[in-house]
């Protein structure tokens, strides 16, 4: 029986891999599927020869004990493996680890996650390192709650797609360095979203700057990529220096970087005002808010497609997450003190970015300014200090991460075929690329928060929180949402309708519609956006009690 079972599973795996190899002709993708099928085969054999309880205990020991530290170890091992393997093999290994990480997190949520109303922080792990005879104690604290789990899920969903899209490209110079950068960005984001230590968060926050700056400067698409990389690095680095001074200041007062310890520490009013302002400079530059927004359009225009997807869907979320995780619970007096300033700047950013998007000709700049507007709507929801506003802000950020990643992927598809992103030279694409035009239409209506999409749920909850707080801000936020409809419809009309431009007309015979891989990626994005719009309760329930705890100081 043992021989029969092993023979059956091995034969089935061989058939599946042979089919994948013939259909896709990607050796790296075959290696990826082989690894996943091998893990599945191990579980089946273990369950057959032992029992389900033994399998459950083994899986819990492997995957649910210190999971985030193990994930970090895996990624660092793959990063240091880069010099010793060929580029395509390294891409396959990195892709496998990224996909495996996604299923790992889903497995943890499905089988080992307790209700957040009871458990609070989960998968808690803490280890200490002392420096200079205990003068500085560094705590490696990892845990998730109903706030951070959204951003971890978004990270482990977006990054495998970025690796998957690399399979479209033939081997090129420095491709291995690009893959190493993707690995480093993914592990840094996971650390930033799961750590409960201010210093570790700052280190992860800063470590993303180097690979992302090099990704823009080395692999950018135009001659201005060096300037864009410089702007991104300088805005992010200089703003993050304020956080570094804050960390030293807090440690000199409280003697700890641990957030759980700092929550029990009583900061006086002047200390809270000073600390909150330093955090605000850092996070407002990352979101970004006016007047710290100038780097984002330049970075998006010059970044490669994968870089723009990561920048819009993941890196901008660090600012919103930082406000919810650090600014609100640690410094409530500082929040009240700077509330008028934050709301004014966020509202100005929404209206300014929406008007700026209307007058742009470059597709990437349009979506970049749209990102500024949507992220600042989320900021208004956060600082409404209302439960619906906070839930809507998180939902808006997650929804924006999915929609913006899909839109930048589609802009990359246009650039690959026509070598331009200007709407002046595009037109009538519905005649040439009907499937592409259909997807572009759906994601544009998602961008305007059409009912039934995740963006609608997030924006509606955010507006409820804003309305309960201030009608004046609510009114101008509605204007920003209306302007979003204007530039989204304008962009779609310019790109897909009208007469064929001369450039497109002569390319009619040679340009192909979406490939199978591009279509699968866009379908996956579209499914999630509509699924979250139809079933939002499945995700909103996680954040209810953690956000209630955050708002205890504001009742």
C-alpha positions as CSV (number, residue, x, y, z in Angstrom):
1,X,0.0,0.0,0.0
2,X,2.9,2.4,0.8
3,X,4.5,1.7,-2.6
4,X,1.1,2.2,-4.3
5,X,0.5,5.5,-2.6
6,X,3.9,6.9,-3.4
7,X,3.7,5.7,-7.0
8,X,0.3,7.3,-7.4
9,X,1.4,10.7,-6.0
10,X,4.6,10.7,-8.0
11,X,2.8,9.9,-11.2
12,X,0.2,12.6,-10.6
13,X,2.9,15.1,-9.9
14,X,4.8,14.2,-13.0
15,X,1.7,14.5,-15.2
16,X,0.9,18.0,-13.7
17,X,4.5,19.2,-14.2
18,X,4.7,17.9,-17.7
19,X,1.4,19.7,-18.6
20,X,2.7,23.0,-17.1
21,X,6.0,22.7,-18.9
22,X,4.2,22.2,-22.3
23,X,1.7,24.9,-21.8
24,X,3.9,27.6,-20.3
25,X,7.4,26.5,-21.3
26,X,8.8,28.1,-18.2
27,X,11.4,26.0,-16.4
28,X,11.4,28.3,-13.4
29,X,7.7,28.1,-13.1
30,X,7.9,24.3,-13.3
31,X,10.4,24.3,-10.3
32,X,8.0,26.5,-8.4
33,X,5.0,24.1,-8.9
34,X,7.3,21.1,-8.2
35,X,8.1,22.5,-4.8
36,X,4.4,23.3,-3.9
37,X,3.3,19.8,-5.1
38,X,6.1,18.2,-3.1
39,X,4.9,19.9,0.1
40,X,1.4,18.7,-0.7
41,X,2.7,15.2,-1.2
42,X,4.4,15.2,2.1
43,X,1.2,16.2,3.9
44,X,-0.8,13.4,2.2
45,X,1.8,10.7,3.0
46,X,2.2,11.9,6.6
47,X,-1.6,11.9,7.2
48,X,-2.0,8.5,5.6
49,X,0.7,6.7,7.8
50,X,0.0,8.6,11.0
51,X,-3.2,10.6,11.8
52,X,-4.7,14.0,11.4
53,X,-3.8,15.0,15.0
54,X,-0.2,14.1,14.5
55,X,-0.1,16.0,11.2
56,X,-1.7,19.0,13.0
57,X,1.0,19.0,15.8
58,X,3.8,18.7,13.3
59,X,2.5,21.6,11.2
60,X,1.9,23.7,14.3
61,X,5.5,23.1,15.4
62,X,6.9,24.0,12.0
63,X,4.7,26.9,10.9
64,X,3.0,28.4,14.0
65,X,5.9,28.6,16.5
66,X,7.8,31.9,15.9
67,X,6.5,32.1,12.3
68,X,7.7,35.6,11.4
69,X,11.2,35.0,12.6
70,X,11.4,31.8,10.5
71,X,10.1,33.7,7.5
72,X,12.9,36.3,8.0
73,X,15.5,33.5,8.2
74,X,14.2,32.0,5.0
75,X,14.4,35.2,3.1
76,X,17.9,36.1,4.4
77,X,19.1,32.7,3.4
78,X,17.7,33.1,-0.2
79,X,19.3,36.6,-0.3
80,X,22.7,35.3,0.6
81,X,22.3,32.4,-1.9
82,X,22.3,34.8,-4.8
83,X,26.0,34.6,-5.8
84,X,26.0,30.8,-6.0
85,X,23.1,30.0,-8.4
86,X,22.2,31.0,-12.0
87,X,19.7,33.9,-12.5
88,X,16.7,31.9,-13.7
89,X,17.2,29.3,-10.9
90,X,17.5,32.0,-8.4
91,X,14.2,33.6,-9.7
92,X,12.5,30.2,-9.3
93,X,13.8,29.8,-5.8
94,X,12.7,33.3,-4.8
95,X,9.3,32.8,-6.5
96,X,8.8,29.6,-4.6
97,X,9.6,31.2,-1.3
98,X,7.3,34.1,-1.9
99,X,4.4,31.9,-2.9
100,X,5.2,29.6,0.0
101,X,5.2,32.6,2.4
102,X,1.7,33.5,1.1
103,X,0.3,30.0,1.8
104,X,2.1,30.0,5.1
105,X,0.3,33.2,6.3
106,X,-3.1,31.9,5.0
107,X,-2.4,28.6,6.8
108,X,-1.7,30.5,10.1
109,X,-4.9,32.5,9.7
110,X,-7.1,29.5,8.8
111,X,-5.9,27.1,11.6
112,X,-4.1,28.9,14.4
113,X,-5.6,32.4,14.6
114,X,-7.7,33.0,17.7
115,X,-10.4,35.7,17.7
116,X,-8.8,39.1,18.1
117,X,-11.5,40.1,20.6
118,X,-10.0,37.5,23.0
119,X,-6.3,37.2,22.1
120,X,-5.1,40.6,21.1
121,X,-1.6,40.2,19.7
122,X,-0.9,36.7,18.4
123,X,2.1,34.7,17.4
124,X,4.0,36.7,20.0
125,X,7.7,36.2,20.1
126,X,10.4,38.1,21.9
127,X,14.2,37.8,22.1
128,X,16.7,40.2,23.6
129,X,20.2,41.4,22.6
130,X,22.2,43.7,24.9
131,X,24.9,46.2,23.7
132,X,27.5,48.1,25.7
133,X,27.0,46.2,29.0
134,X,23.2,46.4,29.0
135,X,23.3,50.1,28.1
136,X,21.1,49.4,25.1
137,X,18.7,46.4,25.0
138,X,17.3,45.6,21.6
139,X,14.1,43.6,21.7
140,X,13.1,41.5,18.6
141,X,9.4,41.5,19.1
142,X,7.1,40.1,16.5
143,X,3.3,39.7,16.6
144,X,0.2,40.4,14.6
145,X,-3.2,41.8,15.5
146,X,-6.4,42.8,13.6
147,X,-4.6,45.9,12.2
148,X,-1.3,44.5,11.0
149,X,-2.7,41.3,9.6
150,X,-4.3,43.2,6.7
151,X,-1.0,44.7,5.6
152,X,0.9,41.4,6.0
153,X,-1.7,39.7,3.8
154,X,-1.4,42.5,1.2
155,X,2.4,42.2,1.2
156,X,2.5,38.4,0.7
157,X,-0.2,38.7,-2.0
158,X,1.5,41.4,-4.1
159,X,5.1,40.2,-4.0
160,X,4.5,36.7,-5.6
161,X,2.8,38.5,-8.5
162,X,5.9,40.7,-8.9
163,X,8.1,37.7,-9.0
164,X,5.6,36.0,-11.4
165,X,5.8,39.0,-13.8
166,X,9.6,38.7,-13.9
167,X,9.1,35.5,-15.8
168,X,7.9,37.5,-18.8
169,X,11.3,39.1,-19.2
170,X,14.2,37.4,-20.8
171,X,17.5,37.3,-18.9
172,X,19.0,40.8,-18.8
173,X,21.9,42.4,-17.1
174,X,21.7,42.7,-13.4
175,X,18.4,40.8,-13.2
176,X,19.7,38.8,-10.2
177,X,20.3,42.1,-8.4
178,X,16.7,43.1,-9.2
179,X,15.5,39.8,-7.7
180,X,17.6,40.3,-4.6
181,X,16.0,43.7,-4.2
182,X,12.5,42.2,-4.4
183,X,13.4,39.7,-1.7
184,X,14.9,42.4,0.5
185,X,11.9,44.6,0.1
186,X,9.5,41.8,1.0
187,X,11.3,40.7,4.2
188,X,11.6,44.4,5.3
189,X,7.9,45.0,4.8
190,X,7.0,41.9,6.7
191,X,9.3,43.0,9.6
192,X,7.9,46.5,9.6
193,X,4.3,45.3,9.7
194,X,4.8,42.7,12.4
195,X,7.4,44.2,14.8
196,X,6.4,45.9,18.1
197,X,9.7,47.5,18.6
198,X,10.3,51.1,17.5
199,X,13.9,50.6,16.7
200,X,13.3,47.5,14.6
201,X,10.5,49.3,12.8
202,X,12.8,52.2,12.0
203,X,15.5,49.8,10.7
204,X,13.0,48.0,8.5
205,X,11.5,51.3,7.4
206,X,14.9,52.6,6.4
207,X,16.2,49.4,4.8
208,X,13.6,49.6,2.1
209,X,15.0,52.8,0.8
210,X,18.2,51.4,-0.6
211,X,16.8,48.6,-2.8
212,X,13.9,50.7,-3.9
213,X,16.1,53.7,-4.8
214,X,18.4,51.4,-6.8
215,X,15.4,49.8,-8.5
216,X,14.3,53.2,-9.7
217,X,17.8,54.5,-10.6
218,X,19.2,51.3,-12.2
219,X,16.1,49.7,-13.8
220,X,14.1,52.8,-14.5
221,X,12.6,53.4,-18.0
222,X,13.8,57.0,-18.8
223,X,16.8,59.3,-18.6
224,X,15.4,61.1,-15.5
225,X,15.5,58.0,-13.4
226,X,18.6,59.2,-11.5
227,X,16.9,62.3,-10.4
228,X,13.7,60.4,-9.5
229,X,15.8,58.0,-7.4
230,X,17.6,60.8,-5.7
231,X,14.3,62.6,-4.9
232,X,12.8,59.4,-3.5
233,X,15.9,58.6,-1.3
234,X,16.3,62.2,0.0
235,X,12.7,62.8,0.9
236,X,12.4,59.4,2.6
237,X,15.8,59.5,4.3
238,X,15.6,63.0,5.6
239,X,12.1,62.5,6.9
240,X,13.1,59.3,8.6
241,X,15.9,61.1,10.4
242,X,13.2,62.7,12.5
243,X,12.1,59.2,13.6
244,X,15.6,58.4,14.5
245,X,15.9,61.4,16.8
246,X,12.5,60.5,18.2
247,X,13.6,56.9,19.0
248,X,16.7,58.3,20.9
249,X,14.5,60.8,22.7
250,X,12.0,58.2,23.8
251,X,14.7,55.8,24.9
252,X,16.3,58.5,27.0
253,X,12.9,59.1,28.7
254,X,11.3,55.6,29.0
255,X,14.3,53.4,28.6
256,X,12.7,51.0,26.1
257,X,11.7,50.7,22.5
258,X,9.0,48.2,23.2
259,X,5.5,49.5,22.2
260,X,3.7,47.5,24.9
261,X,6.0,49.0,27.5
262,X,5.6,52.5,26.1
263,X,1.8,52.2,26.2
264,X,2.0,52.0,30.0
265,X,4.4,54.9,30.3
266,X,3.0,58.4,31.0
267,X,4.4,61.0,28.7
268,X,3.7,64.6,29.7
269,X,2.0,67.0,27.3
270,X,5.2,68.7,25.9
271,X,6.9,65.3,25.4
272,X,3.8,64.1,23.5
273,X,3.7,67.2,21.3
274,X,7.4,66.9,20.4
275,X,7.3,63.2,19.8
276,X,4.1,63.3,17.7
277,X,5.4,66.0,15.5
278,X,8.6,64.0,14.7
279,X,6.5,61.0,13.8
280,X,4.2,63.1,11.7
281,X,7.1,64.4,9.5
282,X,8.2,60.8,8.8
283,X,4.8,59.3,8.0
284,X,3.5,62.3,6.1
285,X,6.4,62.1,3.7
286,X,5.7,58.4,3.1
287,X,2.0,58.7,2.5
288,X,2.7,61.4,1.0
289,X,0.9,64.6,2.1
290,X,1.3,68.1,0.8
291,X,4.0,69.6,0.7
292,X,6.1,66.3,1.0
293,X,4.6,64.8,-2.2
294,X,6.9,65.9,-5.0
295,X,8.9,62.7,-5.0
296,X,6.0,60.4,-5.8
297,X,5.0,61.4,-9.4
298,X,8.7,61.4,-10.4
299,X,9.4,58.1,-8.8
300,X,6.4,56.4,-10.4
301,X,7.2,57.8,-13.9
302,X,10.7,56.5,-13.8
303,X,10.3,53.2,-11.9
304,X,9.9,49.9,-13.7
305,X,6.4,48.3,-13.7
306,X,7.1,46.1,-10.7
307,X,8.7,49.0,-8.9
308,X,5.6,51.1,-9.4
309,X,3.4,48.3,-8.2
310,X,5.4,47.9,-5.0
311,X,5.6,51.6,-4.4
312,X,1.9,52.3,-4.7
313,X,0.5,49.1,-3.2
314,X,2.9,48.6,-0.3
315,X,5.4,51.3,0.5
316,X,2.8,54.1,0.8
317,X,0.9,52.0,3.4
318,X,3.8,52.3,5.8
319,X,2.7,55.9,6.5
320,X,-0.9,55.1,7.3
321,X,0.1,52.0,9.3
322,X,2.5,54.1,11.3
323,X,-0.2,56.6,12.3
324,X,-2.5,53.9,13.5
325,X,0.2,51.8,15.2
326,X,2.3,54.5,16.8
327,X,0.9,58.0,16.7
328,X,-2.6,57.4,17.9
329,X,-2.1,55.0,20.8
330,X,1.2,56.4,22.2
331,X,0.6,60.2,22.0
332,X,-3.1,61.0,22.3
333,X,-2.5,64.6,23.5
334,X,-0.2,65.2,20.6
335,X,-2.9,63.9,18.3
336,X,-5.5,66.4,19.6
337,X,-2.9,69.2,19.5
338,X,-2.1,68.7,15.8
339,X,-5.5,67.6,14.6
340,X,-6.4,70.8,12.8
341,X,-3.0,70.8,11.0
342,X,-3.3,67.2,9.9
343,X,-6.8,67.6,8.6
344,X,-5.9,70.8,6.8
345,X,-2.9,69.3,5.0
346,X,-4.8,66.0,4.2
347,X,-7.8,67.9,2.8
348,X,-5.5,70.2,0.8
349,X,-3.7,67.1,-0.6
350,X,-7.0,65.4,-1.7
351,X,-8.2,68.5,-3.6
352,X,-4.8,69.4,-5.0
353,X,-3.9,65.9,-6.2
354,X,-7.3,65.4,-7.7
355,X,-7.1,68.7,-9.8
356,X,-3.5,67.8,-10.7
357,X,-4.5,64.4,-12.0
358,X,-7.0,66.0,-14.4
359,X,-4.3,68.0,-16.2
360,X,-1.7,65.2,-16.5
361,X,-0.9,63.5,-19.8
362,X,1.3,60.7,-18.5
363,X,-0.7,57.7,-17.4
364,X,1.7,57.0,-14.5
365,X,1.4,60.5,-13.2
366,X,-2.4,60.3,-13.3
367,X,-2.4,57.2,-11.1
368,X,0.4,58.7,-8.9
369,X,-1.7,61.8,-8.1
370,X,-4.7,59.5,-7.7
371,X,-2.7,57.6,-5.1
372,X,-2.0,60.8,-3.2
373,X,-5.7,61.6,-3.1
374,X,-6.8,58.2,-2.0
375,X,-4.2,57.9,0.7
376,X,-5.1,61.3,2.1
377,X,-8.7,60.3,2.2
378,X,-7.5,57.4,4.3
379,X,-5.6,59.9,6.6
380,X,-8.8,61.9,7.0
381,X,-10.5,58.7,8.1
382,X,-7.8,57.9,10.6
383,X,-7.9,61.3,12.2
384,X,-11.7,61.4,12.3
385,X,-11.0,59.4,15.5
386,X,-14.2,57.4,14.8
387,X,-14.4,53.6,14.6
388,X,-16.0,53.6,11.1
389,X,-13.4,56.1,9.9
390,X,-10.5,54.0,11.1
391,X,-12.0,50.8,9.6
392,X,-12.7,52.6,6.4
393,X,-9.2,54.0,6.3
394,X,-7.6,50.5,6.6
395,X,-10.0,49.1,4.0
396,X,-9.3,52.0,1.7
397,X,-5.6,51.4,1.9
398,X,-5.9,47.7,1.2
399,X,-8.3,48.3,-1.7
400,X,-6.0,51.0,-3.1
401,X,-3.1,48.6,-2.9
402,X,-4.9,46.1,-5.1
403,X,-6.4,48.6,-7.6
404,X,-3.2,50.7,-8.0
405,X,-1.1,47.6,-8.5
406,X,-3.4,46.4,-11.2
407,X,-3.5,49.8,-12.9
408,X,0.3,50.2,-12.9
409,X,0.5,46.6,-14.4
410,X,-1.8,47.7,-17.2
411,X,0.2,50.8,-17.8
412,X,3.3,48.7,-18.1
413,X,1.5,46.5,-20.6
414,X,0.7,49.6,-22.7
415,X,4.3,50.7,-22.5
416,X,5.6,47.3,-23.6
417,X,3.5,47.4,-26.7
418,X,3.6,51.1,-27.7
419,X,6.7,52.5,-25.9
420,X,4.7,55.5,-24.6
421,X,2.5,56.3,-21.7
422,X,1.1,59.6,-23.0
423,X,-2.6,59.7,-23.6
424,X,-1.9,62.1,-26.5
425,X,-0.4,59.2,-28.5
426,X,-3.0,56.6,-27.3
427,X,-6.5,56.2,-28.5
428,X,-8.9,53.6,-29.9
429,X,-7.3,50.8,-28.0
430,X,-10.6,49.1,-27.6
431,X,-10.3,48.2,-31.3
432,X,-6.8,46.8,-31.0
433,X,-6.8,45.4,-27.4
434,X,-10.4,44.5,-26.5
435,X,-9.6,42.3,-23.5
436,X,-7.2,44.9,-22.2
437,X,-9.8,47.7,-22.6
438,X,-12.4,45.6,-20.7
439,X,-10.0,45.2,-17.7
440,X,-9.0,48.8,-17.9
441,X,-12.7,49.8,-17.7
442,X,-13.4,47.6,-14.7
443,X,-10.3,48.9,-12.8
444,X,-11.2,52.5,-13.6
445,X,-14.7,52.1,-12.1
446,X,-13.0,50.4,-9.1
447,X,-10.8,53.5,-8.8
448,X,-13.8,55.7,-8.5
449,X,-15.3,53.6,-5.7
450,X,-18.2,52.1,-7.7
451,X,-20.7,50.2,-5.6
452,X,-19.9,46.6,-5.3
453,X,-16.2,47.1,-5.2
454,X,-13.8,47.2,-2.2
455,X,-13.0,50.8,-2.8
456,X,-16.7,51.7,-2.3
457,X,-16.8,50.0,1.1
458,X,-13.6,51.7,2.3
459,X,-14.6,55.1,1.0
460,X,-18.1,54.9,2.4
461,X,-16.9,53.9,5.9
462,X,-14.3,56.6,5.8
463,X,-16.9,59.3,4.8
464,X,-19.2,58.1,7.6
465,X,-16.3,58.7,10.1
466,X,-15.5,62.1,8.5
467,X,-19.2,63.2,8.5
468,X,-19.6,62.4,12.2
469,X,-16.6,64.6,12.9
470,X,-16.7,67.6,10.6
471,X,-19.2,68.4,7.8
472,X,-16.9,71.0,6.2
473,X,-14.2,68.4,5.7
474,X,-16.8,65.9,4.5
475,X,-18.0,68.3,1.9
476,X,-14.6,68.9,0.4
477,X,-13.8,65.2,0.5
478,X,-16.9,64.6,-1.6
479,X,-15.5,67.1,-4.1
480,X,-12.2,65.1,-4.2
481,X,-14.2,61.9,-4.9
482,X,-16.1,63.7,-7.7
483,X,-12.9,64.8,-9.3
484,X,-11.7,61.2,-9.1
485,X,-14.6,60.3,-11.3
486,X,-13.7,63.1,-13.7
487,X,-10.1,62.2,-14.3
488,X,-10.8,58.4,-14.3
489,X,-13.4,58.7,-17.1
490,X,-11.2,61.2,-19.0
491,X,-8.3,58.8,-18.9
492,X,-10.4,55.8,-20.0
493,X,-11.9,57.8,-22.8
494,X,-8.6,59.0,-24.1
495,X,-7.0,55.6,-24.0
496,X,-9.7,53.3,-25.2
497,X,-12.1,55.4,-27.3
498,X,-11.8,57.9,-30.1
499,X,-9.9,57.4,-33.3
500,X,-6.8,55.3,-33.6
501,X,-3.7,57.4,-33.4
502,X,-1.1,57.0,-36.2
503,X,1.2,55.1,-33.9
504,X,-1.5,52.6,-33.0
505,X,-2.9,52.3,-36.5
506,X,0.4,51.1,-38.0
507,X,0.8,48.7,-35.0
508,X,-2.6,47.2,-35.6
509,X,-1.3,43.9,-37.1
510,X,1.7,43.4,-34.8
511,X,0.3,44.3,-31.4
512,X,-1.2,41.4,-29.4
513,X,-3.8,41.6,-26.7
514,X,-3.1,40.4,-23.2
515,X,-1.0,37.3,-22.8
516,X,-2.3,34.4,-20.7
517,X,-0.1,35.4,-17.7
518,X,-1.1,39.0,-17.8
519,X,-4.8,38.0,-18.0
520,X,-4.5,35.7,-15.0
521,X,-2.9,38.3,-12.9
522,X,-5.5,40.9,-13.7
523,X,-8.3,38.4,-13.1
524,X,-6.9,37.7,-9.7
525,X,-6.8,41.4,-8.8
526,X,-10.4,41.9,-10.1
527,X,-11.7,38.9,-8.2
528,X,-10.3,40.2,-4.9
529,X,-11.6,43.7,-5.5
530,X,-15.1,42.5,-6.1
531,X,-15.0,39.8,-3.4
532,X,-14.0,42.4,-0.8
533,X,-16.7,44.6,-2.0
534,X,-19.4,41.9,-1.7
535,X,-18.1,40.2,1.5
536,X,-16.4,43.0,3.5
537,X,-17.5,41.6,6.9
538,X,-15.0,38.7,6.5
539,X,-12.2,41.2,6.8
540,X,-13.7,44.1,8.9
541,X,-14.4,41.8,11.8
542,X,-10.6,41.4,12.4
543,X,-10.0,45.1,13.1
544,X,-13.1,45.9,15.2
545,X,-11.7,45.2,18.7
546,X,-8.0,46.3,18.1
547,X,-9.3,49.6,16.8
548,X,-11.6,50.0,19.8
549,X,-8.6,49.6,22.0
550,X,-6.7,52.3,20.0
551,X,-9.7,54.7,20.5
552,X,-9.9,54.2,24.2
553,X,-7.8,57.4,24.8
554,X,-10.2,59.4,22.6
555,X,-13.6,58.6,24.2
